[in-house]
Amino acid sequence: MHQLETVVNLVGGLDSLTRPAQFPEFVVPALAALIGCDVATYNEIGPRGVSYWDFPRGSLGIGTRETFARYVDEHPLVNHYRHSIDGTPVKISDFMASAQFHRLNLYEYFFRPIPVEHQIAITVTARGPTVIGIALNRTRHDFSESDRDLLSVLRRPLADTYSGLLRISELRAQFMAAPGRSMKQLTPAELDVLRRAASGATNAAIARQLGCSPRTVAKHLEHVYRKLDVVDRSAAAARYASDDAAWKSVPH
C-alpha cells in the first residue's frame, strides 16, 4: 500500500512542475524512496561535460564530477544510451559481471569510494548527443526484475513530463526575447482566463468557475492568442509563466 501511494503521489505531482530545474528535485527523491537505493542521481552527460544532482544531497562531492568525466567512456550504461534511443531501465549487471566491473578505472576511482556495486538507470530524453537520465545505486545487492518493471512503467510519464518542461522552457525563452507582446495588453477577464488555462483547467472547468459559457472562455482565449501573437494554449501558458507582470497583477 505504501508503494502504491508513493507511485500515485509521484505521477500525480508531475503536473505541478513548471520548470526543468524542478524535475530532479521532485523525481529523484521519490524514485529513491520507491525503488530503494543508497544514492540516486539525475545526470546530464554530453559534449559540454558532466553534471548531476544527487540524493541524499552531498552524497557526491564536487570533485567527483571531474573523476566521473575522466572515465565516463568506460560506463556500460552511458555507452548503451549513447547508441540507443531506447531509454528503458538497464543495469550494470546486464552488460558485465562484478569482476569485470571492478577492473574498470571508473569503478576504482569513482564508484568504489562512494561505494557503489550495483546500478540501474533510465533516460528521460533522447535529444541530441546528451544523455539525460536517472541512476539508482546500491552497495549490497543488485536491483530485481520487479524494480526494473516498476521503473519501466514510470519512465513514460517521467519522460513525457520532462519533454513538456523543456518545450515550455524553450517557448518561455523565445517569448522573453520577443518585443512588444506584454501581458499588459490583456483585459482583466482575459488574464484571469489565461491564468486558469495555464494551471491546466479546461474551457468547461473555467466556465464553471467563472459562471459563464465555454464559448465565452474560448473567445477570451482567442483574444489572448492574438494579442500575445501565439498559436495555441501551451504557448500562451508558457508566455504567462514567463511574465512576472502576470503573476503580480492577478490574485492566486
VMD Tcl script that draws the C-alpha trace (Angstrom):
set ca {
  {0.00 0.00 0.00}
  {2.87 2.38 0.82}
  {4.44 1.70 -2.57}
  {1.14 2.37 -4.35}
  {0.73 5.68 -2.50}
  {4.25 6.70 -3.48}
  {3.55 5.89 -7.15}
  {0.29 7.86 -7.08}
  {1.95 10.84 -5.39}
  {4.86 10.77 -7.83}
  {2.79 10.58 -11.01}
  {0.12 12.96 -9.68}
  {2.73 15.50 -8.59}
  {4.33 15.74 -12.04}
  {1.59 18.14 -13.13}
  {2.75 20.67 -10.53}
  {6.18 21.09 -12.15}
  {6.66 24.20 -14.29}
  {10.42 24.33 -14.96}
  {13.06 21.71 -15.88}
  {15.09 22.55 -12.75}
  {12.23 21.33 -10.57}
  {12.27 17.87 -12.18}
  {15.24 16.28 -10.38}
  {14.31 17.87 -7.05}
  {10.89 16.21 -7.17}
  {11.54 12.97 -9.04}
  {14.89 11.72 -7.73}
  {13.97 11.53 -4.01}
  {10.63 9.93 -4.92}
  {12.27 7.22 -7.02}
  {14.91 6.61 -4.34}
  {12.16 6.00 -1.78}
  {10.07 3.91 -4.16}
  {12.76 1.57 -5.51}
  {15.14 1.70 -2.58}
  {18.78 2.70 -3.03}
  {21.76 4.21 -1.24}
  {22.41 7.07 -3.67}
  {20.33 8.39 -6.57}
  {21.35 10.89 -9.23}
  {19.88 12.92 -12.07}
  {22.58 13.11 -14.75}
  {23.36 15.16 -17.85}
  {26.27 13.67 -19.79}
  {27.23 15.19 -23.12}
  {29.76 17.13 -25.20}
  {29.66 20.04 -22.77}
  {30.64 17.86 -19.85}
  {29.03 16.09 -16.93}
  {26.63 17.41 -14.31}
  {24.45 15.66 -11.76}
  {22.01 16.27 -8.92}
  {22.49 13.79 -6.10}
  {20.24 12.42 -3.37}
  {20.81 12.42 -0.48}
  {22.24 15.85 -1.18}
  {26.00 15.96 -0.74}
  {26.50 12.25 -1.34}
  {28.87 13.08 -4.20}
  {31.44 15.82 -3.71}
  {32.10 18.47 -6.35}
  {35.48 16.91 -7.19}
  {33.85 13.63 -8.15}
  {32.46 15.19 -11.33}
  {35.95 15.55 -12.78}
  {36.71 11.94 -11.93}
  {33.46 10.70 -13.46}
  {34.00 12.78 -16.61}
  {37.54 11.38 -16.96}
  {36.33 7.77 -17.03}
  {32.73 8.10 -18.27}
  {33.57 6.41 -21.59}
  {34.00 3.18 -19.63}
  {30.46 3.31 -18.27}
  {28.40 0.47 -19.80}
  {25.06 2.18 -19.27}
  {26.16 5.53 -20.67}
  {27.60 3.79 -23.73}
  {24.36 1.86 -24.17}
  {22.23 5.00 -24.08}
  {24.60 6.91 -26.35}
  {23.93 4.40 -29.12}
  {20.27 3.63 -28.49}
  {17.02 5.62 -28.44}
  {15.64 3.04 -26.02}
  {15.69 4.68 -22.58}
  {14.15 1.77 -20.69}
  {15.84 0.51 -17.48}
  {19.17 -1.27 -17.73}
  {21.58 -2.47 -15.04}
  {25.35 -2.67 -14.99}
  {24.95 -6.41 -14.43}
  {23.15 -6.63 -17.81}
  {26.47 -5.85 -19.51}
  {29.24 -7.18 -17.28}
  {29.92 -9.38 -14.30}
  {31.06 -7.91 -11.00}
  {34.69 -8.91 -11.54}
  {34.78 -7.13 -14.90}
  {33.13 -4.04 -13.41}
  {35.78 -3.98 -10.67}
  {38.56 -3.86 -13.25}
  {37.35 -0.52 -14.65}
  {39.09 2.71 -13.73}
  {35.57 4.10 -13.42}
  {34.92 1.68 -10.58}
  {38.30 2.07 -8.88}
  {38.34 5.86 -8.79}
  {34.65 6.80 -8.80}
  {32.24 4.05 -7.74}
  {34.33 2.17 -5.16}
  {34.88 5.19 -2.85}
  {31.14 6.03 -2.69}
  {30.69 2.93 -2.51}
  {28.54 1.60 -5.39}
  {28.41 -2.02 -6.52}
  {25.09 -2.05 -8.43}
  {23.28 0.47 -10.61}
  {20.06 0.68 -12.60}
  {19.18 3.64 -14.81}
  {16.65 5.14 -17.18}
  {16.81 8.09 -19.55}
  {14.12 10.77 -19.76}
  {15.01 12.25 -23.13}
  {16.78 11.25 -26.32}
  {17.53 14.76 -27.54}
  {20.84 15.04 -29.37}
  {24.16 13.70 -28.10}
  {23.49 14.40 -24.42}
  {22.34 11.53 -22.21}
  {19.87 12.78 -19.60}
  {18.68 10.25 -17.09}
  {18.34 8.99 -13.55}
  {20.57 6.39 -11.90}
  {19.84 4.45 -8.70}
  {22.79 2.92 -6.86}
  {23.20 0.24 -4.21}
  {26.10 -1.21 -2.25}
  {24.84 -4.58 -1.04}
  {22.51 -6.26 -3.55}
  {21.52 -5.84 -7.17}
  {18.21 -4.48 -8.38}
  {15.48 -7.02 -9.06}
  {13.34 -7.57 -12.14}
  {10.43 -6.16 -10.13}
  {12.44 -2.96 -9.69}
  {13.07 -2.89 -13.44}
  {9.38 -3.45 -14.21}
  {8.32 -0.61 -11.92}
  {10.83 1.79 -13.47}
  {9.65 0.72 -16.94}
  {6.09 1.70 -16.08}
  {7.13 5.03 -14.59}
  {9.56 6.01 -17.33}
  {6.90 7.07 -19.86}
  {5.14 9.67 -17.64}
  {8.55 10.88 -16.43}
  {9.88 11.26 -19.98}
  {6.68 12.93 -21.20}
  {6.80 15.40 -18.31}
  {10.45 16.23 -18.87}
  {9.93 16.77 -22.60}
  {6.99 19.05 -21.85}
  {9.04 21.08 -19.37}
  {11.81 21.50 -21.95}
  {9.30 22.72 -24.52}
  {7.79 25.20 -22.09}
  {11.28 26.41 -21.19}
  {12.19 26.91 -24.85}
  {8.95 28.77 -25.55}
  {9.49 30.91 -22.46}
  {12.93 31.91 -23.71}
  {11.54 32.77 -27.13}
  {8.78 34.90 -25.67}
  {11.14 36.72 -23.33}
  {13.22 37.67 -26.36}
  {10.20 38.76 -28.46}
  {9.48 42.52 -28.36}
  {6.17 44.22 -27.72}
  {3.95 41.33 -26.62}
  {3.17 42.05 -22.98}
  {0.53 40.70 -20.62}
  {-0.38 44.34 -20.06}
  {-2.31 44.21 -23.34}
  {-4.81 41.76 -21.85}
  {-8.01 42.78 -20.12}
  {-8.51 41.57 -16.51}
  {-11.01 38.98 -17.76}
  {-8.62 37.68 -20.43}
  {-5.77 37.49 -17.94}
  {-7.93 35.63 -15.44}
  {-8.96 33.07 -18.08}
  {-5.34 32.67 -19.17}
  {-4.22 32.12 -15.57}
  {-6.75 29.34 -15.14}
  {-5.89 27.78 -18.51}
  {-2.17 27.89 -17.68}
  {-2.87 25.94 -14.49}
  {-4.36 23.14 -16.60}
  {-8.10 23.89 -16.36}
  {-10.23 23.03 -19.39}
  {-12.57 25.56 -21.02}
  {-15.55 23.80 -19.41}
  {-13.93 23.92 -15.97}
  {-13.06 27.61 -16.36}
  {-16.61 28.35 -17.45}
  {-17.98 26.68 -14.31}
  {-15.54 28.59 -12.12}
  {-16.43 31.95 -13.67}
  {-20.14 31.33 -14.18}
  {-20.04 31.84 -17.95}
  {-20.25 29.65 -21.05}
  {-17.38 27.64 -22.56}
  {-17.91 29.70 -25.73}
  {-17.13 32.88 -23.78}
  {-13.97 31.28 -22.40}
  {-12.92 30.23 -25.90}
  {-13.48 33.77 -27.18}
  {-11.32 35.21 -24.38}
  {-8.55 32.77 -25.31}
  {-8.81 33.72 -28.98}
  {-8.18 37.33 -27.97}
  {-5.26 36.23 -25.78}
  {-3.62 34.32 -28.63}
  {-3.98 37.28 -30.99}
  {-2.65 39.85 -28.53}
  {0.31 37.71 -27.48}
  {0.97 36.51 -31.03}
  {0.88 32.84 -30.08}
  {-0.81 29.94 -31.81}
  {-2.11 27.69 -29.06}
  {-2.88 27.13 -25.40}
  {0.55 25.72 -24.43}
  {2.36 28.68 -25.99}
  {0.09 31.14 -24.16}
  {0.65 29.24 -20.90}
  {4.41 29.41 -21.40}
  {4.20 33.15 -22.03}
  {2.12 33.59 -18.90}
  {4.63 31.63 -16.81}
  {7.49 33.77 -18.12}
  {5.88 37.15 -17.48}
  {6.27 38.39 -13.90}
  {3.64 41.06 -14.51}
  {1.03 38.37 -14.97}
  {1.77 36.81 -11.59}
  {1.76 40.16 -9.83}
  {-1.45 41.51 -11.34}
  {-3.81 38.58 -10.68}
  {-4.59 37.20 -7.17}
  {-3.70 33.50 -6.78}
}
mol new
graphics top color blue
foreach p $ca { graphics top sphere $p radius 0.5 }
foreach p [lrange $ca 0 end-1] q [lrange $ca 1 end] { graphics top cylinder $p $q radius 0.2 }
display resetview
